[in-house]
C-alpha cells in the first residue's frame, strides 16, 4: 500500500486513471507559465526593470509551471504540494511587493501584512466554502487572492492610477480563469476533456502580466514608477 504522500489523487475531469499521462492537456498547458516567464524576463531585461523582487516572481512562475506539471502527471499528495506551494508563495510575495512599492509601506510592515494574509485567506476560504455548500470546490481557496487584487487595485488608483487599473484588469482576468477552474467538474459529463486547461493558459498570461506590472512600480517610497525604455 502506498504511503500517505504517494496516495493517488483524482481531482480533474480529464484524469480517468492513475497513469502518468492520464492528463496530457492539463500537463502540457503548464508550458504557458514557462513561456510567460520567459517573455516577461526578456521584457524586463530589455526595459532594464529587472530587480530582485521581479526576479523572485519569475522564479516562482517557473516553479508553478513545474509543480503543476508534476501534479497533473504523477497526481500524488506530494505532487499536489509541489503544485500549491509555489502558488501560495507567489501570492504572498506579490502582495508584499505591492504593499511595499505600490503603497510605500516599510519592508517590516509589508512583510508582516503579507504573512498575515495567509491565515486570513484560510478563514475567508473556509467561510466561502461553508456559504456556498462546497459548490465552488477547491476554487474557494483562490477567492482571497482575487479579493486582494480588487482591494489593492481600488486603493492604489489614487496613488498610481496605471498600477491600480492594471491590478483591476488582472482581477478581471483572474475571475475568468477561476470560472474555468470551477466549471471543470460540473461540465465533465458533457465535456470529458474538462476546462482546467483554460485555468493554466489564462493564468500563464495573468502571472506574466502581473510580473510586468510589478516591474513598473516604484522601488522605494516616493520614487516614480519605472517606465519601459
N, C-alpha and C positions, 0 to 999 in steps of 0.2 A: 504493500500500500504506500502511495506517495505521502511524503511528509507534508506539513501544512503549507510550506512555501511553494511546493510543487503541485498543489491542488489545481486541476484544470478549471478554467473559468469560461463559461459560455455566456457572453453578455450582449452580443450583437447579432443582428438578423443574418448577416452573411455567413456566419460560422454555423456549420451543420455537423461538424465532427471535431475531435480534439487534435487533428493532424496539424503539422507546421504550416502548410499552405492552404488552410481552410478559409482564410480571409484575404485573398490576393488583392482585391481592390482596396480594402481598408489598409492593407500593409503598404502597397505601392504608393498610395496617395500621401503617405508621410514624406515623400520627396518634396512636397510643397514647402515644408518647413526648411529643408536643406537649401532648396533653390531660393526661397525668400531670404534666408540668412545670407547666402552668397551675394544676392543682388543688393541687399542693404549694406553689407560690408563694402562692396565695390562703391556704392554711393557715398558712404561716409568717408571712405578713403579719398575719393575724388574731391569731395567738398571740404576736406580737412576738418571734419567734425567728429572724428573717431577719438574716443576718450575711454578711460577705464570703465565707467558706468555703461556706456554703449557697448563696449567690448564684452562685458559680463552678460548683457542681454542677448547678444549674438551667440555667445557660447551656450546659453540656456536654450536658445532656439534650436541649436544643433542637438542638444541633449533631449529636447522634447521630441524631435523627429526620430532619433534613435530609440528612445524609450517607448514611444508609441509603436514603432515597427516591431520591437521585441514583444510587446503585449499582443499585437494583432497577428503574430506568428506563433509564439510559444504559448500565450494565453494561460499563464500561471499567476499565482499570487505575487511572487517576487517580480515578475514582469509587469504586473499591474502597478507595483510600487515604483519601478523604473519609469513607468508612464506618467504617474501622477506627481511624483516628487519634483521633477523639473518644472512642471506646470505651476505648482504651488510656489516654487522659488521665483519663477518669472513674475508671477503676480505680486509677491511681496517686494521684490526688488524694484519692479516698475512703480509700485505705489510709493515706496520710499524715495526713489529718484524724483517722482513727480512732486512730492511734498517738499523736497529739498530745492529743486530747480524751479518748479512752477510757482510754489508759494513762498520760497525763501526761508523755510524753516532751517534751524541749525541741524547738523547731522544727528545729534543726540535725540532731538525731538522727532525728526523724520524717521529715524530707525525705530524708536520706541513705538510710534504710531503704526509704522509698517508691521512690526511684530505683533502689536495689539490687534491688528486686523485679522490675524489667524484665528484666535478663539472667537472673536466677534462673528466672523464669517461662518464658523461652525454653528453658532447659535441661530444665526439667520437662516442658514440652510436647513437646520433641523425644524425650525418653525415653519418654513415654507413647505417642507415635506409633510408636516402634520396638517397644515391648512389645505393642501391640495390632495391629501389622501394618497400620496405616492404617485399621483397622476403624471408628474414630470420625470419620474425615475431619478437617475443619477444627475440629471441636469440641474436639480436644485442646488447642487454644490457650487455651481458657477454663477448663481444669481447675485451673491455678494460682490463678485468681481464686476459684473455688469452694472450693479448699483454704484460701485466706486467710480467707474468710468463716467457715469452720468453726473454724479455729485461733483467730482473733480472738474469735469468739463463745464458745468454751470458756474461753479465758483471761480474758475480760472478765467472766464471770459472778460472780467473787468481788469485783470492784471495783464493777461496775454491773450487777446482775442483770437489770434490764429491758433494757439495751442488749445484754447477752450473749445473752439469749433472742431478742431481735429479730434479731441477726445470724444466729443459727442458723435462725430461721424464714425469713430471706431466703435462706440457703443451700439450704433445702429447696425453696423456690420456684424458685431458680436451677437446681437439679438437674432439676426437671420441665421447665423451659423448654429446658434443654440437651438433654434427651432428645428433645423435639420437633425441635430443630435437627438432631440426629444422624440421626433417622429419615427426614428429607426424601428423600434419595436411595434408601435401601433400599426404602421404600414406594412409590416413584414408579410402578412397573409396575402396582400395584393401586389407587393413589390419585393420579392425574395432577396434581391441584392441589398436592400436596406438603404438608408440615407446617411449613414455615419460617415461615408467617404466625403460627403459635402462639408461636414464639420472640419475634416482635415484640410480640404482645399481652401475653404474660406478662412480658416484660422491661420494658415500659412500666410495668406495675404494680410490678414489682420495684424499678426505679430510683426511682420516686416514693416508695415505702415507705422505701427507703434514705435518701433526702434528708430525709424527715420524721424518721427515726430519728436522723440526724446532727444535725438542728436541736435535738434534745432532749438531746444530750450536753453535758458540761461545756465551758466556754470556756477554762478555764485549770486548771493543776494544783490539785487540791483543791477546785475550785469545785463546787457542787451542780449536778446535771443540770437543764437547763432544762425546765420543765413548761408545758403549754398553759395559756393564761389561762382 
